[in-house]
């Protein structure tokens, strides 16, 4: 029988069953290793995920087998896991809220690998407090992704917002700006889409808004479609279900100019040294700004 390990958080105990199960076979990382990762990063991670509804990627047999997304909280979750019921078409869905380290570790015990959060907090679920741009490569080099993220940051800064960058642990970069709450998702999405259109119009050789992958060529997809009610984005310091267990890692802005930067540079095995330098996004939540007017794309000329 696989062992069960117990991790204590004050008076609370969280049991990790099948603790020695290999979740990442290639990296030789177990379920217990994953639990310890989230315990280790929780100090930095929680300010960016607390009070946000969760969409969870779970892999009961490890990442080499089929996983699934978990959104509705099962009835057997303990009472101390905070929940919120939010409307959906035809009813409601009850989501877990990641309020503390014990919740993160408990969810790993339920085979969760990756945490995705809403761009709005649970108390005002129709009012996003972040605008997120996902720069997703389509076959080109990562240098072009870094350049596109820097260009977006310049535009956002000129509009009065405070841009932050994060390697996704997958293939791309997220550029995120904290917002003062008020405008709803359609208005924030319209702003982001207009800025993305402006970027594509200025650099159609490298950037695209083309939805179909087959039509993108090697251009970078500027994805703003996470900006919507009940949509979600990968959480900072979350582990991605890829062979080397990469971690979505917040950056200092000038790191986007580092030629050695890769989207999967930091992993469960090497993130500890990164954490020693503190959080590049420290103070982000205090830099929320009002949503500016949507930028206008210059009309095309013959």
Secondary structure, 3 states (H helix, E strand, C coil): CCCCEEEEECCEEEEECCCCCEEECCCCEEHHHHHHHHHHHHHHHHHHHCCCEEEEEECCCCCCCCCEEECCCCCCCCCCCCEEEEEECCEEEEEEECCCHHHHHHHHHCCEEEEEECCCCHHHCCCCCEEEEEEECCCCCHHHHHHHHHHHHHHHHHCCCCEEEEECCCCCEEEEEEECCCCCHHHHHHHHHHHHHHHHHHCCCCEECCCCHHHCCCCEEEECCCCCCCCCEECCCCECCCCCCEECEEECHHHHHCCCCCCCCCECCCHHHHHCCCCCCCCHHHHCECCCCCCCCCCCCC
